[in-house]
Amino acid sequence: MTIAERSRPIAERASAELELHGSTQLDMAGEERLYEQLKRFWHPVAFSDDLTDEPLQATLFDTRLAVARLNGEAHVFHDVCRHRGSALSLGRVDGCNLRCSYHGWAYDREGTVVDIPARPELNGQLVAQLPVYPAVEAAGLVWTCLAGETPLFPPAEFPELEDPEYRIMRFPPYEWNCSLARRLENYFDFSHFAHVHHGILGDRDEAEIADYEVSRHGAELRITAGPFVEYTDNVKNSAVTHVGETYDAWKRYRVYMPNAMKLNSSAGVTEDYVLFVVVAPVSRRRTRCFTFVARNYAHDRDQDFHEMQYVILGQDQPIVESQRPEELPVDLTAEMHVKGADLGTVMYRRWLISIADGDISLAPTG
């Protein structure tokens, strides 16, 4: 059965197809409010496995950070030594302290200066406090928050990471010239599959999107959608056993507000392909992406999955970076939305509008 056969006929929905959603107006001041409110959430700054015996540098909301593991625990500091302003991320971990590479000043986990090698008599006497930020480790990542408060929404969840049935691949972080929201919603913008990823994740001759389910649950949007026409001559669908060049895949999304998503996509009768992505705002118009791929099949084909991932990214990047404005227009009337096909992205933007207005509250879970 085709997607069109599973959907209501186009003629029955024609009057609703180009309906514009929402009436909330957000001007430039509103976009600035959203950017500031996003600071109240957990954001990733490093893969946990990358944080070993040397500090790492990260930039979040235009703020340079030094991330270090001290005595086995992740810590996040403002990346500027209080002495002469050099980057602490260029320094070294010295026991339980982070030591600057320029003049050797050492800071403890609270950001307090505990050693001044040039004038040791000043140790404990000179008040020089380094700004520090909370840090947690979850889903294979180190997360922080710059708002000076405990975020209400928890970090995203990636349970497959601890499941021995799944083979896990971690991809190096990369940055795109777009906003956080532009990058994230690309993953559940279903209409683009058939056109941008034709011959792999879609077929432009069968591009209709069937109605699908979206709901708020706690800190998440949950989306179940399909079937999507996908091709079988790729590693993602290598376990499909039926005869034919295409396969009807179903997709389950958990969109963790405001900056992460986990996709479970069918890849056969019992085969489960998982894409877990968390994005972080380097600035308003530049976003850093952390990516895991997991699957419970084809454990010996890492290279093929690696190559496929970069093919998909290469197709998406010029499209997403070309979108204008670079920051997501959370004013829903600023762009056209097709009622059924764009339901997931519309609900994501509506939640962003609430966040911009300071309403950071969990949805019911019952």
N, C-alpha and C positions, 0 to 999 in steps of 0.2 A: 504494500500500500504506500502510495506516495505521500509526501508532506501535504500536498494540496488536498488529497482525499481525506486526510486526518483533520483538516481545518475546515472552518466554515467557508463556503464559496466566497470569492472576492466580492461579488456583486452584493452580497448581503451585508458586507462590512464597509462598503465604499464610502458611506457618509461619515464613518468614524475614523477611517484610516489616517487622515491628515489632521486629526484633532490636536490642538495645542494643549499641553498640560500645564497647569499651574498658573497662578496670577501674581506670585510674590516677585517684587521687583528688587533687585540688588544692583546698586550702582557701584562705582569704583570704591566707595567707602565700604560697601557691603563685602566686596571681594577682599578688602584689607581686613575686615572683621573675621572672615572665614580663615584667612591665613594665620591670624593671631590666635583664634580659637583652636586651630589644629595643634598648637603647641601644648594643649592640655592632654594630649594622648601619648601613649607609648609609641616610640618610633625606633626602628632598628638602626644600629650603628656599626655592627660587625657580625660576622659568623662566629659563634662560640668557639669552633675548632681553630679559627685563625688567631684567637687571642691566647698566645702562649707566654713566652718569657720576654717579649718586647712590646712596648706600647704601639698602638695604632692611631692614625689620625682619621677623623671623620668630620664632615661638615653637615650641619643640620640647622635649618632655618637661618642660613647665612652665618652661623656661629661655628667656629672651629673648635673641635673637641679632641681631647686625648683620652683614649680608651686603654686601660691597663688592667692586667690581672695581678692583684696583690694578695699574697697568701691564699691563692686559689680562688679568689672571688673577683668578679668583674667590677670595675669602678670607672666612672666617667668624670673627667675634669675639664674645666676651661683650658684651652690649649695655649696659654700664655704664661710664662714664668713671671712672677711678680717682681723679679729683680731687674732684668733688662729686656723683657718681652720676647724672648726666643720661644720657639715651639717646644713644649714639653714632650710632644709625641716623637721628637728626635732624640729624646733621652733614653734612660734605661730603667728597668725594674731592679731595685736594690733592696732585697729582702722584702719588707712590708712597705717600702716607700717607692715613690717615683722620683727619680733624680734627673735634674736638668743637665743636658750635655754641654751647656755653655760655661757655667761657673760652678756647677755641681750642687746647687741648692736642692735639698731633698724635701719632699712633701709626703705626709702620711695620708691615710685613706680619707681623712676628714678635710684634706686640703691645707693643713697647718704646716708651716715651715718648721722642720725639726733639725736641720743641719745646714750650716753656712760655713763651708770649708775654709774660706778666706779669713773669717773672723769667728772662730768657734765660741768665743766668749759671748757672742750674741745669741747663741742657741738658747731657746726658751725665753729670750728677752725681746726679740724683735717680733712685732705683730705683723704678719704678712699672710693673710688668709686667701687661699685660692678657691674660686667658686667651684663647687662640685654639684653633680646632678645624680638623682637616683638611678640605679641600674638593676635590672633583673635579667635572668636568662630563661628563655622559653622558646620552644619550637626551633631549637638549633641556632638561635640568634641572641645577641646582646641588645637589650632595649633600654632607652632612656627617655626622660621627659624633661623639657626645659621650662615648664610653667611654674615650678616651685610648689607643686601640690601633687597629691597622689591621684593618678588618673582613675576615673570611674570605670571606664571600659578596660577589660583585661587585654593582654597581648593575644595575638592570634594563636590558634591551636593547629597542630600538625601531628595527630596521633599516629599516622603511618610511620613517622620517624622512628618510633620505638617498636614497631611491629616486625618481627623477624621474617615474615612472609614477603616483605617488600624490599626490593633493591632500591637504594637511595642514591641519587646523583645530586651533587651540589655544583652550581655554576658560579663562576667568578662574578662579583658585582659589576654592574655596568650603569652608565648614566645616559639619560636622554634629555633633550632640550624640550621639556614640556612640564606641565604641573603634575603634582601627585595625582589629582583626580582624573586628568586626561589619561595618564598612563594606566591607572587601575581599571577604569571603565572600559578600556579597549578589550579586556579579557572577556567581559560579558556583554559586549556589543555584538549580538548574534548575527545581525544582518551582514556583517563584513566577512564572515567565514567563507561564503560562497564566492565572493568577488576577490578579496585580497589573497585568500588561500585556496583558490580554485585548483582542483586536481589533488588536493591533500585533505583539507578539512571541510571542503564544500564543493558544490557544483553550481556554477553560475546559471545553468539551465534549470536548476531545481532550487531556487533561492527563496521560496516562500517560507516564512517562519510561522509555525503553528502556535496557537495560544499556549501559554505556559504559566506556571505558578511562581509567585514571588510573595514572601512574607517576611515580616520583621520578627526576630526572636532574640531577646537579650540584646547583645551588641552586634547582631548579625542580620544581614539579608540572606535568606535561604531561597535558592532558585532551583527548580527542577524543570528541565526543558528538553525537547526533542520531538521526534527523531531528527537528527542532522545527517545529511548525506556526507559520508566520508569515504575516501578511497582506501582500498585494501593493499595497495602495492607500496606500503610504507611500514616502518617498524612498529609504529603505534598500533596499527591494526593487523599485525602479522599473525595474531592468534585466531583471527576470524576464519571459520572453517567452511562457511557456505560458498557456493560457486557464484562468482560475479565480481565485477571490478569495484563495486561500491557496497557500503555497509551503513545501516541506520544506527547511529550512535546516540545514546542518551547521556545527558550531562547533569550533574548535581553540583551546585556551587554553594559555598559558604563564604559570603563577603563580609569580612570582619571590618567593621567601621573604625576608622575611615580609610585604612591604608593596606589592606591585605585581602587575599582571596585564596581559597582552596577549591580546585576543580577535581572531581572524580568523574572520569569519562569512561563509559563502557568501551571495551576493546575486544569483546568476545563474550562467550557465555558466562564465564566467571572471571575473566581478565579485567583488571581495574588499573587504569592509567591515572596518575595523580600529578597535578601541577600545583605547586604551592609557591606563591609570590607575595613578597612584602615590599612596599615602596616607601621611600623616605624623601622628604623635601630638602634637597640641598639648598634651594632657593625657591622663589615663587615660580620660576620657569625652568627649573632643572631638577630632575628626580633621579635618585639612585635606586636600583632594583636588586633585590636579593631573591634568588630562585632555587627551588628544589624540584626535581622530577623523581617520582617514585612509581614503581609498578610491581605487581605480584606475578609477573611472567617475563619471559625473555631476559633472564638475569645475565646472560652472557653477551648482550648486545649493547653495551654501554656506548660504544663509539657511534653506532647507528642512531641511538637516541640523542646523543650529543649533536650530531650533524643535523638531525631533524629540527631540534630546538633552535639552532642558529639560522636555519632556513626560514622558520616561522618568524623569528625576531627580525631578520633582514627584510621580510615582506612588510611587517608592521611598522618598523621604525620611521621610514620616510612619510608614511601616511599620518601617524600620530604627531610627528614633529611639524608637519605642515598645517595642522589645524590652527585656526585663528578664531578667537584670541587664544594665546598660548595657555592662559589660565582658563579653567573650566568656567563657562558662563552659567553659574547656578541660577541665574534668572532663566526660568524654563521657557519663557516666551522669546528668548533671544535666538533660538534655533528651532527648526522643525523637528517634531518627534512623531513617528508612526505609532499609533496607539498600542497595538498588540506587540509588535516586534521590539519596541524600545522600552517595554515595561520595566525591565530590570534597571536600566540606566536612569530612567525617570525616577524610580523610587530611590535610587542611590542619590541623585541630585536633590530630591526633596529632603532626604535626611541631612544632607550637607547644608541645606537652607536652615534647618532647625539648629544645626551646630553653629552656623554663622550668627544666629540670633541668641546664642548662649544656652540653648536647650540641649544639654548633654545628659540624656537620660536613657536608661535601658528600656527596651521594649518588653512587654509581658512575655513570659515563657510558658504559660499554661496552655 
